Amino acid sequence: MITDKDVTKLKKTFVTKNEFKKEMKDAFEKNTGIIVKEITTVIKMVGEINQKLDKNKKETDDVLDDHERRLDKVEDKVFSQA
């Protein structure tokens, strides 16, 4: 049979439901600020990458437009003589 002494030892060894809830709440409150900071950092990094990709896309589009203009000139010269 389990005595009060055994229950006391068990309480020292194992956390109770209420203690567990309190510890989880404390840990969540403690780490929420850190999590928010890290998420904000990730959002900033994604924004920076997006800006670089937009810049790269614009440069690529400009090069493509230049090549298309040059091809149009070549086509005009080649097909105008035919």
C-alpha positions as CSV (number, residue, x, y, z in Angstrom):
1,M,0.0,0.0,0.0
2,I,1.2,3.5,-0.8
3,T,1.9,5.7,2.2
4,D,2.0,9.4,2.6
5,K,5.8,9.2,2.7
6,D,5.7,7.4,-0.7
7,V,3.5,10.1,-2.1
8,T,5.9,12.8,-0.9
9,K,8.8,11.0,-2.6
10,L,6.8,10.7,-5.8
11,K,6.0,14.4,-5.7
12,K,9.7,15.2,-5.4
13,T,10.5,12.9,-8.3
14,F,7.7,13.7,-10.7
15,V,6.1,17.0,-11.6
16,T,2.4,17.4,-10.9
17,K,0.0,18.5,-13.6
18,N,-0.3,22.0,-12.2
19,E,3.4,22.4,-11.9
20,F,3.8,21.2,-15.4
21,K,1.3,23.7,-16.7
22,K,3.0,26.5,-14.7
23,E,6.4,25.5,-16.1
24,M,5.1,25.4,-19.7
25,K,3.4,28.8,-19.3
26,D,6.6,30.3,-17.8
27,A,8.7,28.8,-20.6
28,F,6.3,30.1,-23.3
29,E,6.2,33.6,-21.8
30,K,10.0,33.6,-21.6
31,N,10.6,32.4,-25.1
32,T,7.8,34.3,-26.9
33,G,10.0,37.4,-27.3
34,I,12.9,35.3,-28.7
35,I,10.6,33.6,-31.2
36,V,9.1,36.9,-32.3
37,K,12.6,38.3,-32.8
38,E,13.7,35.4,-34.9
39,I,10.6,35.5,-37.0
40,T,11.1,39.2,-37.6
41,T,14.7,38.4,-38.6
42,V,13.5,35.8,-41.1
43,I,10.9,38.2,-42.6
44,K,13.6,40.9,-43.0
45,M,15.9,38.3,-44.7
46,V,13.1,37.2,-47.1
47,G,12.5,40.9,-47.9
48,E,16.1,41.5,-48.7
49,I,16.2,38.4,-50.9
50,N,13.1,39.5,-52.7
51,Q,14.6,42.9,-53.4
52,K,17.7,41.3,-54.8
53,L,15.6,39.0,-57.0
54,D,13.5,42.0,-58.3
55,K,16.7,43.9,-59.1
56,N,18.1,40.8,-60.9
57,K,14.9,40.3,-62.8
58,K,14.9,44.0,-63.9
59,E,18.5,43.7,-65.1
60,T,17.7,40.4,-67.0
61,D,14.6,42.0,-68.6
62,D,16.7,45.0,-69.7
63,V,19.3,42.7,-71.3
64,L,16.5,40.7,-73.0
65,D,14.9,43.8,-74.3
66,D,18.3,44.9,-75.7
67,H,18.8,41.6,-77.5
68,E,15.2,41.7,-78.9
69,R,15.9,45.2,-80.4
70,R,19.1,43.9,-81.9
71,L,17.4,40.9,-83.4
72,D,14.7,43.1,-84.8
73,K,17.4,45.2,-86.5
74,V,19.1,42.1,-88.0
75,E,15.7,40.7,-89.1
76,D,14.8,44.0,-90.8
77,K,18.2,44.0,-92.7
78,V,18.0,40.3,-93.7
79,F,14.4,40.1,-94.7
80,S,14.2,43.5,-96.3
81,Q,16.8,42.3,-98.9
82,A,15.0,39.1,-99.7
